[in-house]
Amino acid sequence: MRPVTRITPYPYPATIDVNYTQYSNFLNKNPYLNIPSIFGSPTEFTILNIVNFMAAATIYNNNKANWGNITATGKLVLKFLVSNVFSKGSFNPGAAYGDQRGFLVNNFGTFCSYCGMRINDTSLAVEHMLPKSNFPDVMMQDVNFLLACSPCNSQNKGTQPGWSQAWANTPTPPPVTYPRLKEYGILLYTWPVNTTITTSSSNVNAYHGFIASMYYQGTTNLVPATDSLSLNTVLLSTQNNTVRANVYNSSTNTMVPTDVQVKYTGANLPETRMIALVGMNNAVPGDPRVTDRRMVNRTVAWLNAISAFSFMSAILSLPPTTPNKAAMVAAAFQQLLTNASNSGFYEIWVGVLNYLSPVAPNSIYAEFKNATNGNNLYFPGTDATLLP
């Protein structure tokens, strides 16, 4: 999971200065919500006030976070109000957090924040780390936003972590406050970005905690690293949601056509939970609908990283007297970076290059890490300082 750093997004308006009295009176006295009066003068009708209001909407309705005790009209009222505060004046409740999509793309690039796959712009969704259905007060907060592909988000994560999960993992003794529920809901997993939803969460393990390895398809048997990361191992085909590679067998010094998959294991419980949460190792070979290509594309990225490294190494090994060698090296490295960006799966490229070219001054891996750190063209927002 690529560790990233969030930039400051477009600032939301600080206050509402339209129809304040109408909204305030309605919210404090309406028959649709069971919430005590929390608004004072118009100067207090701020974003923070709205956040507190949404928290109150959660807690005071029988301590449930799913809005189950708020009428349909009441839900529309809440969304309408929050939309006006948080979406630069938009009156479309669904557009409030969607308006942040452009800033997220600029910040993180067009990559899924979970699996790392590059996604067509129109298919990347604004994803809530804490789901809006369970924690409504953070549904408009930029610190709660990531970008996600459909398999990671809609097909797997859904509305997790849930209210009951957060409650079960929040330390006692009571009272278990709403801020603590949010904090421990986040801490169940390892996320790729630091967030102020809780001061305890960190992306320091976002790379280190996810271990990618190549397996023989449909088994728990590892392809030895000496074989899966050999420069002789090459891609043969991708058909029927299956990757076939010519895998080098170091014990026999032969090449063996083999169906393979690159899967993740977690170094500790939050990483293991995250892998399961988004179904990162899901794969359906032969699926005629090809609804989930994450495993296939990740495995192809692994094999492409080997090929790109092999080509780069060949250029570097040319005699110093080779005409235009410096330009050839620069062009080969540019091609490596472009191939990596086009395929996505940054952590796979990091792992392969680091294995083949361990950390050293001017190594291919060191140059790759330096070139992809920060707000760069290839992998925007990467915090490469957290990489080995």
Secondary structure, 3 states (H helix, E strand, C coil): CCCECCCCCCCCCCECCCCHHHHHHHHHHCCCCCCCCCCCCHHHCEHHHHHHHHHHHHHCCCCCCCCCCCCHHHHHHHHHHHHHHHCCCCCCCCHHHHCCHHHHHHHHCCECCCCCEECCHHHCEEEECCCCCCCHHHCCCHHHEEEECHHHHHHHHCCCCCHHHHHHHCCCCCCCCHHHHHHHHHCCCCCCECCCCCCCCCCCCCCCCEEEEEEECCCCCECCHHHHCCCCCEEEEEECCEEEEEEEECCCCEEEEEEEEEEEEECCHHHHHHHHHCCCCCCCCCCCCCCCCHHHHHHHHHHHHHHHHHHHHHHHCCCCCCCCHHHHHHHHHHHHHHHHHHHECHHHHHHHHHHHCCCCCCCHHHHHHHHCCECCCCCCCECHHHCC
